[in-house]
Amino acid sequence: MPAEQGAADARRRAAREVIDILHEIATLLNTHLDRQQLSYCVSLIENGANPEALAKVIQQLREEYPASSDGEASDGAR
């Protein structure tokens, strides 16, 4: 079992590193996606979602539901 646990930990670390790198890229591109939102996007894409369609849906949602200016929404929701 310890070998399985070590392998699982290594996979978690690798996944965390990937999300960290993607978050840095997303920040440079001003996507306003936080790590959790990026993680959801990656998961959707890994499960077959079309990346371009996903980007369009995010843009549409942001237009229909803009972040409130009273601080109700987090910075990552914009």
All heavy atoms as a GROMACS GRO file, in nm:
protein
  596
    1MET      N    1   0.080  -0.121   0.000
    1MET     CA    2   0.000   0.000   0.000
    1MET      C    3   0.085   0.128   0.000
    1MET      O    4   0.044   0.223  -0.063
    1MET     CB    5  -0.094   0.002   0.122
    1MET     CG    6  -0.206  -0.097   0.118
    1MET     SD    7  -0.334  -0.036   0.011
    1MET     CE    8  -0.451  -0.166   0.027
    2PRO      N    9   0.199   0.133   0.071
    2PRO     CA   10   0.277   0.257   0.071
    2PRO      C   11   0.320   0.300  -0.069
    2PRO      O   12   0.326   0.418  -0.097
    2PRO     CB   13   0.398   0.225   0.158
    2PRO     CG   14   0.354   0.112   0.245
    2PRO     CD   15   0.257   0.034   0.164
    3ALA      N   16   0.350   0.205  -0.156
    3ALA     CA   17   0.389   0.240  -0.293
    3ALA      C   18   0.272   0.304  -0.367
    3ALA      O   19   0.290   0.400  -0.442
    3ALA     CB   20   0.436   0.116  -0.368
    4GLU      N   21   0.151   0.252  -0.344
    4GLU     CA   22   0.032   0.310  -0.406
    4GLU      C   23   0.008   0.451  -0.354
    4GLU      O   24  -0.028   0.541  -0.430
    4GLU     CB   25  -0.090   0.223  -0.379
    4GLU     CG   26  -0.088   0.090  -0.450
    4GLU     CD   27  -0.205   0.002  -0.413
    4GLU    OE1   28  -0.301   0.052  -0.350
    4GLU    OE2   29  -0.202  -0.117  -0.447
    5GLN      N   30   0.028   0.470  -0.224
    5GLN     CA   31   0.010   0.602  -0.163
    5GLN      C   32   0.111   0.701  -0.219
    5GLN      O   33   0.078   0.814  -0.249
    5GLN     CB   34   0.023   0.593  -0.010
    5GLN     CG   35  -0.001   0.724   0.061
    5GLN     CD   36  -0.144   0.774   0.047
    5GLN    OE1   37  -0.236   0.695   0.033
    5GLN    NE2   38  -0.160   0.903   0.049
    6GLY      N   39   0.235   0.657  -0.233
    6GLY     CA   40   0.339   0.743  -0.289
    6GLY      C   41   0.308   0.781  -0.433
    6GLY      O   42   0.330   0.896  -0.474
    7ALA      N   43   0.257   0.687  -0.511
    7ALA     CA   44   0.221   0.716  -0.650
    7ALA      C   45   0.105   0.814  -0.656
    7ALA      O   46   0.104   0.905  -0.740
    7ALA     CB   47   0.187   0.587  -0.724
    8ALA      N   48   0.007   0.797  -0.567
    8ALA     CA   49  -0.108   0.888  -0.563
    8ALA      C   50  -0.062   1.028  -0.525
    8ALA      O   51  -0.109   1.128  -0.582
    8ALA     CB   52  -0.213   0.836  -0.466
    9ASP      N   53   0.028   1.037  -0.428
    9ASP     CA   54   0.081   1.168  -0.388
    9ASP      C   55   0.156   1.235  -0.502
    9ASP      O   56   0.144   1.355  -0.523
    9ASP     CB   57   0.173   1.154  -0.266
    9ASP     CG   58   0.097   1.124  -0.138
    9ASP    OD1   59  -0.026   1.146  -0.134
    9ASP    OD2   60   0.163   1.078  -0.042
   10ALA      N   61   0.233   1.156  -0.576
   10ALA     CA   62   0.309   1.210  -0.690
   10ALA      C   63   0.214   1.262  -0.797
   10ALA      O   64   0.238   1.369  -0.855
   10ALA     CB   65   0.401   1.103  -0.748
   11ARG      N   66   0.104   1.190  -0.822
   11ARG     CA   67   0.005   1.235  -0.921
   11ARG      C   68  -0.061   1.364  -0.876
   11ARG      O   69  -0.082   1.455  -0.956
   11ARG     CB   70  -0.101   1.127  -0.944
   11ARG     CG   71  -0.053   1.014  -1.033
   11ARG     CD   72  -0.167   0.925  -1.078
   11ARG     NE   73  -0.239   0.865  -0.966
   11ARG     CZ   74  -0.209   0.750  -0.909
   11ARG    NH1   75  -0.106   0.680  -0.952
   11ARG    NH2   76  -0.282   0.702  -0.809
   12ARG      N   77  -0.093   1.374  -0.746
   12ARG     CA   78  -0.155   1.497  -0.693
   12ARG      C   79  -0.060   1.616  -0.706
   12ARG      O   80  -0.101   1.725  -0.745
   12ARG     CB   81  -0.195   1.478  -0.546
   12ARG     CG   82  -0.332   1.417  -0.532
   12ARG     CD   83  -0.378   1.423  -0.386
   12ARG     NE   84  -0.428   1.291  -0.352
   12ARG     CZ   85  -0.366   1.201  -0.278
   12ARG    NH1   86  -0.252   1.228  -0.221
   12ARG    NH2   87  -0.418   1.084  -0.257
   13ARG      N   88   0.067   1.594  -0.673
   13ARG     CA   89   0.166   1.702  -0.685
   13ARG      C   90   0.180   1.746  -0.829
   13ARG      O   91   0.187   1.866  -0.858
   13ARG     CB   92   0.302   1.655  -0.631
   13ARG     CG   93   0.322   1.681  -0.483
   13ARG     CD   94   0.467   1.665  -0.443
   13ARG     NE   95   0.528   1.539  -0.484
   13ARG     CZ   96   0.519   1.425  -0.418
   13ARG    NH1   97   0.453   1.419  -0.305
   13ARG    NH2   98   0.578   1.316  -0.463
   14ALA      N   99   0.186   1.650  -0.921
   14ALA     CA  100   0.200   1.682  -1.063
   14ALA      C  101   0.077   1.760  -1.112
   14ALA      O  102   0.091   1.860  -1.184
   14ALA     CB  103   0.218   1.555  -1.145
   15ALA      N  104  -0.041   1.718  -1.071
   15ALA     CA  105  -0.163   1.788  -1.111
   15ALA      C  106  -0.164   1.930  -1.055
   15ALA      O  107  -0.202   2.025  -1.124
   15ALA     CB  108  -0.287   1.711  -1.063
   16ARG      N  109  -0.120   1.946  -0.931
   16ARG     CA  110  -0.114   2.079  -0.869
   16ARG      C  111  -0.016   2.169  -0.943
   16ARG      O  112  -0.043   2.286  -0.966
   16ARG     CB  113  -0.074   2.065  -0.721
   16ARG     CG  114  -0.108   2.185  -0.636
   16ARG     CD  115  -0.088   2.160  -0.489
   16ARG     NE  116  -0.171   2.051  -0.439
   16ARG     CZ  117  -0.126   1.942  -0.377
   16ARG    NH1  118   0.001   1.927  -0.353
   16ARG    NH2  119  -0.210   1.849  -0.336
   17GLU      N  120   0.099   2.113  -0.984
   17GLU     CA  121   0.198   2.190  -1.059
   17GLU      C  122   0.141   2.234  -1.193
   17GLU      O  123   0.164   2.348  -1.236
   17GLU     CB  124   0.325   2.108  -1.080
   17GLU     CG  125   0.409   2.093  -0.955
   17GLU     CD  126   0.533   2.009  -0.978
   17GLU    OE1  127   0.580   2.002  -1.095
   17GLU    OE2  128   0.582   1.949  -0.882
   18VAL      N  129   0.068   2.145  -1.260
   18VAL     CA  130   0.007   2.179  -1.388
   18VAL      C  131  -0.092   2.294  -1.371
   18VAL      O  132  -0.091   2.391  -1.447
   18VAL     CB  133  -0.062   2.056  -1.452
   18VAL    CG1  134  -0.150   2.096  -1.569
   18VAL    CG2  135   0.042   1.954  -1.495
   19ILE      N  136  -0.176   2.286  -1.269
   19ILE     CA  137  -0.274   2.392  -1.244
   19ILE      C  138  -0.202   2.522  -1.210
   19ILE      O  139  -0.243   2.630  -1.256
   19ILE     CB  140  -0.374   2.352  -1.134
   19ILE    CG1  141  -0.462   2.236  -1.183
   19ILE    CG2  142  -0.460   2.470  -1.093
   19ILE    CD1  143  -0.547   2.266  -1.306
   20ASP      N  144  -0.095   2.515  -1.133
   20ASP     CA  145  -0.018   2.636  -1.100
   20ASP      C  146   0.037   2.702  -1.227
   20ASP      O  147   0.028   2.824  -1.243
   20ASP     CB  148   0.097   2.604  -1.005
   20ASP     CG  149   0.051   2.574  -0.864
   20ASP    OD1  150  -0.064   2.609  -0.830
   20ASP    OD2  151   0.131   2.518  -0.786
   21ILE      N  152   0.092   2.622  -1.317
   21ILE     CA  153   0.146   2.675  -1.442
   21ILE      C  154   0.035   2.732  -1.528
   21ILE      O  155   0.048   2.844  -1.582
   21ILE     CB  156   0.225   2.566  -1.518
   21ILE    CG1  157   0.352   2.531  -1.441
   21ILE    CG2  158   0.258   2.610  -1.661
   21ILE    CD1  159   0.422   2.405  -1.489
   22LEU      N  160  -0.076   2.660  -1.538
   22LEU     CA  161  -0.189   2.710  -1.616
   22LEU      C  162  -0.245   2.839  -1.556
   22LEU      O  163  -0.285   2.930  -1.629
   22LEU     CB  164  -0.300   2.605  -1.626
   22LEU     CG  165  -0.270   2.486  -1.716
   22LEU    CD1  166  -0.381   2.383  -1.704
   22LEU    CD2  167  -0.252   2.530  -1.860
   23HIS      N  168  -0.244   2.849  -1.424
   23HIS     CA  169  -0.293   2.970  -1.358
   23HIS      C  170  -0.202   3.089  -1.391
   23HIS      O  171  -0.249   3.201  -1.415
   23HIS     CB  172  -0.307   2.951  -1.208
   23HIS     CG  173  -0.368   3.068  -1.140
   23HIS    ND1  174  -0.294   3.158  -1.068
   23HIS    CD2  175  -0.495   3.113  -1.137
   23HIS    CE1  176  -0.374   3.251  -1.022
   23HIS    NE2  177  -0.497   3.227  -1.062
   24GLU      N  178  -0.072   3.065  -1.393
   24GLU     CA  179   0.022   3.172  -1.429
   24GLU      C  180  -0.004   3.220  -1.572
   24GLU      O  181  -0.006   3.340  -1.599
   24GLU     CB  182   0.166   3.124  -1.415
   24GLU     CG  183   0.210   3.108  -1.271
   24GLU     CD  184   0.354   3.060  -1.260
   24GLU    OE1  185   0.435   3.093  -1.349
   24GLU    OE2  186   0.383   2.989  -1.163
   25ILE      N  187  -0.026   3.125  -1.663
   25ILE     CA  188  -0.056   3.160  -1.802
   25ILE      C  189  -0.188   3.235  -1.810
   25ILE      O  190  -0.199   3.338  -1.878
   25ILE     CB  191  -0.058   3.034  -1.891
   25ILE    CG1  192   0.082   2.972  -1.900
   25ILE    CG2  193  -0.113   3.066  -2.031
   25ILE    CD1  194   0.086   2.834  -1.962
   26ALA      N  195  -0.290   3.185  -1.740
   26ALA     CA  196  -0.421   3.249  -1.740
   26ALA      C  197  -0.413   3.391  -1.684
   26ALA      O  198  -0.480   3.482  -1.733
   26ALA     CB  199  -0.521   3.165  -1.660
   27THR      N  200  -0.330   3.411  -1.584
   27THR     CA  201  -0.312   3.544  -1.526
   27THR      C  202  -0.247   3.638  -1.627
   27THR      O  203  -0.290   3.752  -1.644
   27THR     CB  204  -0.226   3.536  -1.398
   27THR    OG1  205  -0.294   3.452  -1.303
   27THR    CG2  206  -0.206   3.673  -1.337
   28LEU      N  207  -0.145   3.588  -1.697
   28LEU     CA  208  -0.079   3.670  -1.800
   28LEU      C  209  -0.176   3.708  -1.912
   28LEU      O  210  -0.166   3.815  -1.971
   28LEU     CB  211   0.041   3.596  -1.858
   28LEU     CG  212   0.161   3.579  -1.765
   28LEU    CD1  213   0.263   3.484  -1.828
   28LEU    CD2  214   0.224   3.713  -1.734
   29LEU      N  215  -0.271   3.618  -1.940
   29LEU     CA  216  -0.369   3.642  -2.045
   29LEU      C  217  -0.494   3.715  -1.995
   29LEU      O  218  -0.588   3.735  -2.072
   29LEU     CB  219  -0.408   3.509  -2.111
   29LEU     CG  220  -0.297   3.436  -2.184
   29LEU    CD1  221  -0.344   3.298  -2.229
   29LEU    CD2  222  -0.248   3.518  -2.302
   30ASN      N  223  -0.493   3.753  -1.868
   30ASN     CA  224  -0.606   3.826  -1.807
   30ASN      C  225  -0.739   3.753  -1.823
   30ASN      O  226  -0.840   3.814  -1.860
   30ASN     CB  227  -0.616   3.968  -1.864
   30ASN     CG  228  -0.498   4.052  -1.827
   30ASN    OD1  229  -0.451   4.047  -1.714
   30ASN    ND2  230  -0.448   4.128  -1.922
   31THR      N  231  -0.741   3.624  -1.796
   31THR     CA  232  -0.865   3.547  -1.807
   31THR      C  233  -0.956   3.565  -1.686
   31THR      O  234  -1.074   3.536  -1.694
   31THR     CB  235  -0.836   3.396  -1.821
   31THR    OG1  236  -0.771   3.350  -1.703
   31THR    CG2  237  -0.751   3.367  -1.943
   32HIS      N  238  -0.899   3.610  -1.574
   32HIS     CA  239  -0.973   3.627  -1.448
   32HIS      C  240  -1.032   3.494  -1.399
   32HIS      O  241  -1.137   3.494  -1.335
   32HIS     CB  242  -1.082   3.732  -1.462
   32HIS     CG  243  -1.030   3.864  -1.507
   32HIS    ND1  244  -0.956   3.947  -1.425
   32HIS    CD2  245  -1.038   3.927  -1.626
   32HIS    CE1  246  -0.922   4.056  -1.492
   32HIS    NE2  247  -0.970   4.046  -1.614
   33LEU      N  248  -0.963   3.385  -1.428
   33LEU     CA  249  -1.004   3.254  -1.376
   33LEU      C  250  -0.915   3.220  -1.258
   33LEU      O  251  -0.793   3.234  -1.266
   33LEU     CB  252  -0.990   3.145  -1.483
   33LEU     CG  253  -1.083   3.154  -1.603
   33LEU    CD1  254  -1.043   3.052  -1.708
   33LEU    CD2  255  -1.228   3.135  -1.562
   34ASP      N  256  -0.976   3.174  -1.148
   34ASP     CA  257  -0.895   3.131  -1.034
   34ASP      C  258  -0.855   2.985  -1.054
   34ASP      O  259  -0.893   2.920  -1.152
   34ASP     CB  260  -0.968   3.155  -0.902
   34ASP     CG  261  -1.096   3.074  -0.887
   34ASP    OD1  262  -1.110   2.966  -0.949
   34ASP    OD2  263  -1.183   3.118  -0.810
   35ARG      N  264  -0.777   2.933  -0.961
   35ARG     CA  265  -0.726   2.796  -0.974
   35ARG      C  266  -0.839   2.693  -0.980
   35ARG      O  267  -0.833   2.598  -1.057
   35ARG     CB  268  -0.630   2.764  -0.860
   35ARG     CG  269  -0.495   2.824  -0.878
   35ARG     CD  270  -0.403   2.792  -0.761
   35ARG     NE  271  -0.267   2.832  -0.788
   35ARG     CZ  272  -0.222   2.956  -0.782
   35ARG    NH1  273  -0.304   3.053  -0.749
   35ARG    NH2  274  -0.097   2.984  -0.808
   36GLN      N  275  -0.941   2.712  -0.900
   36GLN     CA  276  -1.051   2.616  -0.899
   36GLN      C  277  -1.127   2.620  -1.031
   36GLN      O  278  -1.160   2.515  -1.088
   36GLN     CB  279  -1.146   2.644  -0.783
   36GLN     CG  280  -1.255   2.540  -0.771
   36GLN     CD  281  -1.344   2.561  -0.650
   36GLN    OE1  282  -1.342   2.667  -0.589
   36GLN    NE2  283  -1.422   2.462  -0.617
   37GLN      N  284  -1.154   2.739  -1.083
   37GLN     CA  285  -1.223   2.750  -1.210
   37GLN      C  286  -1.139   2.689  -1.322
   37GLN      O  287  -1.193   2.620  -1.410
   37GLN     CB  288  -1.253   2.897  -1.240
   37GLN     CG  289  -1.355   2.957  -1.145
   37GLN     CD  290  -1.357   3.108  -1.149
   37GLN    OE1  291  -1.259   3.172  -1.188
   37GLN    NE2  292  -1.469   3.167  -1.108
   38LEU      N  293  -1.010   2.714  -1.320
   38LEU     CA  294  -0.920   2.653  -1.419
   38LEU      C  295  -0.923   2.502  -1.409
   38LEU      O  296  -0.925   2.432  -1.511
   38LEU     CB  297  -0.777   2.701  -1.397
   38LEU     CG  298  -0.733   2.819  -1.480
   38LEU    CD1  299  -0.598   2.869  -1.432
   38LEU    CD2  300  -0.728   2.785  -1.626
   39SER      N  301  -0.924   2.452  -1.288
   39SER     CA  302  -0.928   2.308  -1.266
   39SER      C  303  -1.055   2.248  -1.326
   39SER      O  304  -1.051   2.142  -1.390
   39SER     CB  305  -0.920   2.279  -1.116
   39SER     OG  306  -0.910   2.143  -1.092
   40TYR      N  307  -1.168   2.317  -1.308
   40TYR     CA  308  -1.294   2.270  -1.368
   40TYR      C  309  -1.284   2.268  -1.520
   40TYR      O  310  -1.327   2.173  -1.585
   40TYR     CB  311  -1.412   2.358  -1.326
   40TYR     CG  312  -1.453   2.344  -1.182
   40TYR    CD1  313  -1.495   2.456  -1.111
   40TYR    CD2  314  -1.453   2.222  -1.116
   40TYR    CE1  315  -1.534   2.446  -0.978
   40TYR    CE2  316  -1.491   2.211  -0.983
   40TYR     CZ  317  -1.532   2.323  -0.915
   40TYR     OH  318  -1.571   2.314  -0.785
   41CYS      N  319  -1.227   2.374  -1.576
   41CYS     CA  320  -1.212   2.382  -1.722
   41CYS      C  321  -1.124   2.269  -1.774
   41CYS      O  322  -1.158   2.205  -1.874
   41CYS     CB  323  -1.154   2.518  -1.762
   41CYS     SG  324  -1.268   2.656  -1.738
   42VAL      N  325  -1.013   2.245  -1.708
   42VAL     CA  326  -0.922   2.137  -1.748
   42VAL      C  327  -0.995   2.003  -1.743
   42VAL      O  328  -0.987   1.922  -1.835
   42VAL     CB  329  -0.795   2.135  -1.661
   42VAL    CG1  330  -0.715   2.007  -1.685
   42VAL    CG2  331  -0.710   2.257  -1.689
   43SER      N  332  -1.069   1.982  -1.636
   43SER     CA  333  -1.144   1.857  -1.621
   43SER      C  334  -1.247   1.840  -1.733
   43SER      O  335  -1.261   1.731  -1.791
   43SER     CB  336  -1.213   1.853  -1.485
   43SER     OG  337  -1.285   1.734  -1.468
   44LEU      N  338  -1.319   1.948  -1.764
   44LEU     CA  339  -1.417   1.941  -1.872
   44LEU      C  340  -1.350   1.908  -2.005
   44LEU      O  341  -1.399   1.825  -2.083
   44LEU     CB  342  -1.494   2.073  -1.883
   44LEU     CG  343  -1.596   2.099  -1.773
   44LEU    CD1  344  -1.641   2.245  -1.775
   44LEU    CD2  345  -1.714   2.006  -1.789
   45ILE      N  346  -1.237   1.972  -2.032
   45ILE     CA  347  -1.166   1.949  -2.158
   45ILE      C  348  -1.112   1.806  -2.162
   45ILE      O  349  -1.121   1.738  -2.265
   45ILE     CB  350  -1.055   2.053  -2.178
   45ILE    CG1  351  -1.118   2.191  -2.201
   45ILE    CG2  352  -0.962   2.014  -2.293
   45ILE    CD1  353  -1.023   2.307  -2.191
   46GLU      N  354  -1.058   1.758  -2.050
   46GLU     CA  355  -1.008   1.619  -2.045
   46GLU      C  356  -1.120   1.519  -2.068
   46GLU      O  357  -1.095   1.409  -2.117
   46GLU     CB  358  -0.942   1.591  -1.910
   46GLU     CG  359  -0.806   1.655  -1.895
   46GLU     CD  360  -0.745   1.632  -1.758
   46GLU    OE1  361  -0.819   1.596  -1.663
   46GLU    OE2  362  -0.623   1.650  -1.746
   47ASN      N  363  -1.242   1.557  -2.035
   47ASN     CA  364  -1.357   1.468  -2.053
   47ASN      C  365  -1.431   1.492  -2.184
   47ASN      O  366  -1.544   1.447  -2.200
   47ASN     CB  367  -1.452   1.480  -1.933
   47ASN     CG  368  -1.395   1.410  -1.812
   47ASN    OD1  369  -1.378   1.290  -1.812
   47ASN    ND2  370  -1.362   1.487  -1.709
   48GLY      N  371  -1.368   1.566  -2.276
   48GLY     CA  372  -1.422   1.577  -2.410
   48GLY      C  373  -1.488   1.708  -2.448
   48GLY      O  374  -1.535   1.721  -2.561
   49ALA      N  375  -1.494   1.804  -2.358
   49ALA     CA  376  -1.554   1.933  -2.393
   49ALA      C  377  -1.466   2.005  -2.496
   49ALA      O  378  -1.343   1.998  -2.490
   49ALA     CB  379  -1.570   2.020  -2.270
   50ASN      N  380  -1.529   2.072  -2.588
   50ASN     CA  381  -1.457   2.149  -2.689
   50ASN      C  382  -1.406   2.277  -2.622
   50ASN      O  383  -1.485   2.356  -2.570
   50ASN     CB  384  -1.553   2.183  -2.803
   50ASN     CG  385  -1.489   2.264  -2.912
   50ASN    OD1  386  -1.412   2.356  -2.887
   50ASN    ND2  387  -1.522   2.230  -3.036
   51PRO      N  388  -1.274   2.301  -2.624
   51PRO     CA  389  -1.217   2.419  -2.557
   51PRO      C  390  -1.273   2.551  -2.609
   51PRO      O  391  -1.298   2.643  -2.531
   51PRO     CB  392  -1.067   2.409  -2.585
   51PRO     CG  393  -1.043   2.266  -2.620
   51PRO     CD  394  -1.170   2.216  -2.681
   52GLU      N  395  -1.294   2.561  -2.739
   52GLU     CA  396  -1.347   2.686  -2.795
   52GLU      C  397  -1.491   2.708  -2.750
   52GLU      O  398  -1.530   2.821  -2.717
   52GLU     CB  399  -1.338   2.684  -2.947
   52GLU     CG  400  -1.196   2.694  -2.998
   52GLU     CD  401  -1.187   2.694  -3.149
   52GLU    OE1  402  -1.283   2.739  -3.215
   52GLU    OE2  403  -1.083   2.649  -3.200
   53ALA      N  404  -1.570   2.602  -2.747
   53ALA     CA  405  -1.708   2.613  -2.702
   53ALA      C  406  -1.711   2.650  -2.554
   53ALA      O  407  -1.794   2.732  -2.511
   53ALA     CB  408  -1.782   2.482  -2.726
   54LEU      N  409  -1.622   2.593  -2.476
   54LEU     CA  410  -1.615   2.624  -2.334
   54LEU      C  411  -1.580   2.772  -2.312
   54LEU      O  412  -1.642   2.839  -2.230
   54LEU     CB  413  -1.510   2.535  -2.265
   54LEU     CG  414  -1.490   2.554  -2.116
   54LEU    CD1  415  -1.620   2.534  -2.038
   54LEU    CD2  416  -1.382   2.458  -2.066
   55ALA      N  417  -1.485   2.823  -2.390
   55ALA     CA  418  -1.448   2.964  -2.380
   55ALA      C  419  -1.567   3.053  -2.414
   55ALA      O  420  -1.592   3.154  -2.347
   55ALA     CB  421  -1.331   2.994  -2.473
   56LYS      N  422  -1.645   3.016  -2.517
   56LYS     CA  423  -1.762   3.095  -2.555
   56LYS      C  424  -1.868   3.094  -2.445
   56LYS      O  425  -1.930   3.196  -2.417
   56LYS     CB  426  -1.821   3.044  -2.687
   56LYS     CG  427  -1.736   3.080  -2.806
   56LYS     CD  428  -1.795   3.027  -2.934
   56LYS     CE  429  -1.703   3.058  -3.051
   56LYS     NZ  430  -1.753   3.006  -3.177
   57VAL      N  431  -1.887   2.978  -2.383
   57VAL     CA  432  -1.985   2.969  -2.274
   57VAL      C  433  -1.943   3.058  -2.157
   57VAL      O  434  -2.026   3.129  -2.100
   57VAL     CB  435  -2.001   2.821  -2.228
   57VAL    CG1  436  -2.078   2.813  -2.097
   57VAL    CG2  437  -2.071   2.740  -2.335
   58ILE      N  438  -1.814   3.056  -2.124
   58ILE     CA  439  -1.765   3.140  -2.014
   58ILE      C  440  -1.787   3.288  -2.048
   58ILE      O  441  -1.834   3.365  -1.964
   58ILE     CB  442  -1.616   3.110  -1.985
   58ILE    CG1  443  -1.602   2.970  -1.924
   58ILE    CG2  444  -1.557   3.216  -1.892
   58ILE    CD1  445  -1.460   2.920  -1.914
   59GLN      N  446  -1.758   3.326  -2.172
   59GLN     CA  447  -1.779   3.465  -2.212
   59GLN      C  448  -1.926   3.503  -2.204
   59GLN      O  449  -1.961   3.611  -2.155
   59GLN     CB  450  -1.728   3.487  -2.355
   59GLN     CG  451  -1.578   3.488  -2.365
   59GLN     CD  452  -1.530   3.499  -2.509
   59GLN    OE1  453  -1.601   3.460  -2.603
   59GLN    NE2  454  -1.409   3.550  -2.526
   60GLN      N  455  -2.014   3.415  -2.249
   60GLN     CA  456  -2.158   3.443  -2.244
   60GLN      C  457  -2.207   3.455  -2.100
   60GLN      O  458  -2.286   3.544  -2.069
   60GLN     CB  459  -2.236   3.334  -2.317
   60GLN     CG  460  -2.220   3.339  -2.467
   60GLN     CD  461  -2.285   3.221  -2.536
   60GLN    OE1  462  -2.316   3.120  -2.474
   60GLN    NE2  463  -2.305   3.233  -2.667
   61LEU      N  464  -2.160   3.366  -2.014
   61LEU     CA  465  -2.200   3.372  -1.874
   61LEU      C  466  -2.155   3.502  -1.809
   61LEU      O  467  -2.227   3.562  -1.730
   61LEU     CB  468  -2.146   3.252  -1.796
   61LEU     CG  469  -2.213   3.119  -1.826
   61LEU    CD1  470  -2.137   3.004  -1.762
   61LEU    CD2  471  -2.358   3.121  -1.778
   62ARG      N  472  -2.035   3.545  -1.843
   62ARG     CA  473  -1.983   3.670  -1.787
   62ARG      C  474  -2.064   3.790  -1.835
   62ARG      O  475  -2.082   3.887  -1.763
   62ARG     CB  476  -1.836   3.688  -1.821
   62ARG     CG  477  -1.750   3.596  -1.740
   62ARG     CD  478  -1.606   3.618  -1.770
   62ARG     NE  479  -1.524   3.534  -1.683
   62ARG     CZ  480  -1.396   3.514  -1.698
   62ARG    NH1  481  -1.332   3.574  -1.795
   62ARG    NH2  482  -1.330   3.437  -1.614
   63GLU      N  483  -2.111   3.784  -1.961
   63GLU     CA  484  -2.195   3.893  -2.013
   63GLU      C  485  -2.332   3.893  -1.945
   63GLU      O  486  -2.384   3.998  -1.912
   63GLU     CB  487  -2.210   3.880  -2.164
   63GLU     CG  488  -2.084   3.912  -2.240
   63GLU     CD  489  -2.095   3.880  -2.389
   63GLU    OE1  490  -2.207   3.847  -2.436
   63GLU    OE2  491  -1.993   3.890  -2.458
   64GLU      N  492  -2.391   3.774  -1.929
   64GLU     CA  493  -2.524   3.764  -1.870
   64GLU      C  494  -2.524   3.788  -1.720
   64GLU      O  495  -2.622   3.839  -1.666
   64GLU     CB  496  -2.585   3.627  -1.900
   64GLU     CG  497  -2.619   3.607  -2.046
   64GLU     CD  498  -2.680   3.471  -2.072
   64GLU    OE1  499  -2.748   3.416  -1.983
   64GLU    OE2  500  -2.658   3.419  -2.183
   65TYR      N  501  -2.417   3.748  -1.654
   65TYR     CA  502  -2.408   3.760  -1.508
   65TYR      C  503  -2.279   3.831  -1.469
   65TYR      O  504  -2.186   3.768  -1.416
   65TYR     CB  505  -2.412   3.622  -1.443
   65TYR     CG  506  -2.535   3.543  -1.481
   65TYR    CD1  507  -2.530   3.446  -1.581
   65TYR    CD2  508  -2.656   3.566  -1.417
   65TYR    CE1  509  -2.643   3.374  -1.617
   65TYR    CE2  510  -2.769   3.495  -1.452
   65TYR     CZ  511  -2.762   3.399  -1.552
   65TYR     OH  512  -2.874   3.329  -1.587
   66PRO      N  513  -2.272   3.962  -1.494
   66PRO     CA  514  -2.148   4.033  -1.458
   66PRO      C  515  -2.127   4.031  -1.307
   66PRO      O  516  -2.224   4.028  -1.230
   66PRO     CB  517  -2.172   4.174  -1.510
   66PRO     CG  518  -2.318   4.186  -1.526
   66PRO     CD  519  -2.372   4.048  -1.549
   67ALA      N  520  -2.001   4.032  -1.268
   67ALA     CA  521  -1.968   4.034  -1.125
   67ALA      C  522  -2.019   4.163  -1.064
   67ALA      O  523  -2.007   4.270  -1.124
   67ALA     CB  524  -1.818   4.021  -1.105
   68SER      N  525  -2.077   4.153  -0.946
   68SER     CA  526  -2.129   4.273  -0.882
   68SER      C  527  -2.014   4.359  -0.830
   68SER      O  528  -1.908   4.309  -0.795
   68SER     CB  529  -2.221   4.234  -0.766
   68SER     OG  530  -2.149   4.165  -0.668
   69SER      N  531  -2.036   4.488  -0.825
   69SER     CA  532  -1.932   4.580  -0.780
   69SER      C  533  -1.934   4.599  -0.629
   69SER      O  534  -1.848   4.666  -0.574
   69SER     CB  535  -1.948   4.715  -0.849
   69SER     OG  536  -2.075   4.769  -0.818
   70ASP      N  537  -2.031   4.539  -0.560
   70ASP     CA  538  -2.039   4.556  -0.415
   70ASP      C  539  -1.957   4.454  -0.338
   70ASP      O  540  -1.970   4.441  -0.218
   70ASP     CB  541  -2.184   4.554  -0.367
   70ASP     CG  542  -2.255   4.421  -0.397
   70ASP    OD1  543  -2.189   4.329  -0.449
   70ASP    OD2  544  -2.375   4.411  -0.368
   71GLY      N  545  -1.872   4.379  -0.410
   71GLY     CA  546  -1.784   4.283  -0.345
   71GLY      C  547  -1.848   4.149  -0.317
   71GLY      O  548  -1.791   4.063  -0.256
   72GLU      N  549  -1.971   4.130  -0.367
   72GLU     CA  550  -2.042   4.004  -0.343
   72GLU      C  551  -1.974   3.888  -0.411
   72GLU      O  552  -1.963   3.780  -0.358
   72GLU     CB  553  -2.185   4.020  -0.393
   72GLU     CG  554  -2.280   3.914  -0.339
   72GLU     CD  555  -2.422   3.949  -0.378
   72GLU    OE1  556  -2.475   4.049  -0.328
   72GLU    OE2  557  -2.480   3.872  -0.456
   73ALA      N  558  -1.925   3.910  -0.533
   73ALA     CA  559  -1.855   3.805  -0.608
   73ALA      C  560  -1.706   3.816  -0.582
   73ALA      O  561  -1.653   3.923  -0.560
   73ALA     CB  562  -1.882   3.819  -0.756
   74SER      N  563  -1.639   3.702  -0.587
   74SER     CA  564  -1.494   3.704  -0.566
   74SER      C  565  -1.426   3.755  -0.691
   74SER      O  566  -1.483   3.760  -0.800
   74SER     CB  567  -1.444   3.563  -0.534
   74SER     OG  568  -1.457   3.480  -0.647
   75ASP      N  569  -1.299   3.794  -0.678
   75ASP     CA  570  -1.223   3.845  -0.792
   75ASP      C  571  -1.217   3.741  -0.903
   75ASP      O  572  -1.212   3.775  -1.019
   75ASP     CB  573  -1.081   3.883  -0.750
   75ASP     CG  574  -1.079   4.007  -0.664
   75ASP    OD1  575  -1.178   4.085  -0.669
   75ASP    OD2  576  -0.979   4.028  -0.594
   76GLY      N  577  -1.214   3.613  -0.868
   76GLY     CA  578  -1.203   3.508  -0.968
   76GLY      C  579  -1.330   3.488  -1.048
   76GLY      O  580  -1.330   3.420  -1.148
   77ALA      N  581  -1.442   3.545  -1.005
   77ALA     CA  582  -1.568   3.525  -1.074
   77ALA      C  583  -1.585   3.617  -1.193
   77ALA      O  584  -1.679   3.605  -1.268
   77ALA     CB  585  -1.684   3.546  -0.977
   78ARG      N  586  -1.495   3.710  -1.213
   78ARG     CA  587  -1.509   3.805  -1.324
   78ARG      C  588  -1.451   3.751  -1.449
   78ARG      O  589  -1.365   3.682  -1.464
   78ARG     CB  590  -1.440   3.936  -1.288
   78ARG     CG  591  -1.521   4.009  -1.186
   78ARG     CD  592  -1.470   4.146  -1.164
   78ARG     NE  593  -1.487   4.217  -1.289
   78ARG     CZ  594  -1.410   4.316  -1.328
   78ARG    NH1  595  -1.312   4.356  -1.255
   78ARG    NH2  596  -1.428   4.378  -1.442
   0.00000   0.00000   0.00000
